[in-house]
């Protein structure tokens, strides 16, 4: 039986393992926490990602290694790649970990972005602000997610405070994009270079955290899906990427600007479990194992609602109209403020049906104590 090694045992690892049941796969996870969400779905090696002994135990006997988040040390991925196939390759991991290098990669491939400048200290920050213009967003080059490690700068007088807020670390200053909406496209590339794409997804964030995703994105103008696929294709081919890659985008005036990429399965693709012919998780596994990619087609429409800090009782949707189209996912995580602990997927034959169900679902959740 094929053994898949996963760096990280969070909810994405958990969902990979659940999808792997259909493919008769076994899993081994490396994580610092023995009670991580994926622990019940495979063997656990408890240790740090940069611990050589833990990496050796983890890699022994696995057929392929993948990762569920992009903050795995690149050096560890490269070390593992000397012993076992690591997919997506360490090059994808390295590109996604440094926001400046990521933006330079986009630019080199003709993928449009907001204007940006490198920042090393307070002097270069001021120079960057003069070139980029204000308002702008100051972001740490490394780490940071869900809005962490960044600060909006509106006036030159805000620069010093923004620099202190991000910890006075190497950063990137990006022009503030007055977008019409946020979108993402999920691509999957196989070992032989074959590719498939899911439809564009519209994402709604608040406080830097994804709250809901609509798939397929409504009112997509002609050519937008093709443009998004072209951007993702160039990135995958340049990096030799194998597996799922998600490109987050801003739509402005019917055109796309790339925000950032994630070389892995992604929160905005959770709806694919119920809403697509093949989920992003299954397709990621198919890709890294050299299997034929599954269809990415959809029928009807789907909305995914993130559950932050709280998951309702299982019976919360019993008896509601359209309940068979509503699925609750509990990640098995301890509740904590703003922590992603689950999601709800609402599917239906068309967008109007889904939106009506979402209204009822949200009302049920609020009655149970949910705060979106």
Number of C-alpha atoms within 10 A of each C-alpha: 7 14 16 24 27 30 23 28 32 22 22 23 29 26 24 25 28 18 21 21 13 9 13 10 16 17 24 25 30 26 23 15 16 16 15 23 22 29 24 14 20 21 15 24 21 19 18 16 21 15 10 14 12 16 21 13 14 24 24 11 14 19 15 21 26 25 24 22 19 20 17 19 14 20 13 16 27 15 16 20 17 9 14 18 18 22 28 27 21 24 17 25 24 19 21 22 22 18 22 24 16 19 25 17 17 22 13 10 12 11 20 17 20 16 15 22 21 19 25 13 13 15 9 13 24 15 14 21 25 11 14 17 19 18 16 22 19 28 26 23 22 17 14 14 11 13 14 14 18 23 21 18 24 15 12 14 10 12 19 14 12 20 23 12 14 18 12 16 17 18 25 25 30 27 23 19 17 9 14 12 14 20 25 27 23 28 28 31 28 24 19 11 14 12 20 18 23 24 21 22 25 24 23 17 14 11 10 12 17 20 20 21 26 24 26 21 20 12 6 15 9 9 11 15 17 13 14 26 22 13 20 27 20 15 20 23 13 13 16 19 25 32 30 30 27 22 21 23 26 24 20 14 9 12 16 22 21 22 21 17 26 20 31 27 28 20 19 27 23 25 27 22 17 17 26 23 14 20 24 31 27 24 28 30 26 23 26 25 20 14 14 13 21 18 14 20 15 17 13 16 23 30 29 28 24 25 26 21 17 22 25 17 11 11 8 14 19 12 9 13 13 18 15 13 16 23 18 20 16 19 20 18 19 13 14 11 9 13 15 23 22 21 22 22 24 27 28 21 12 12 19 12 16 22 18 14 22 21 11 17 23 16 13 17 19 13 11 13 12 16 12 13
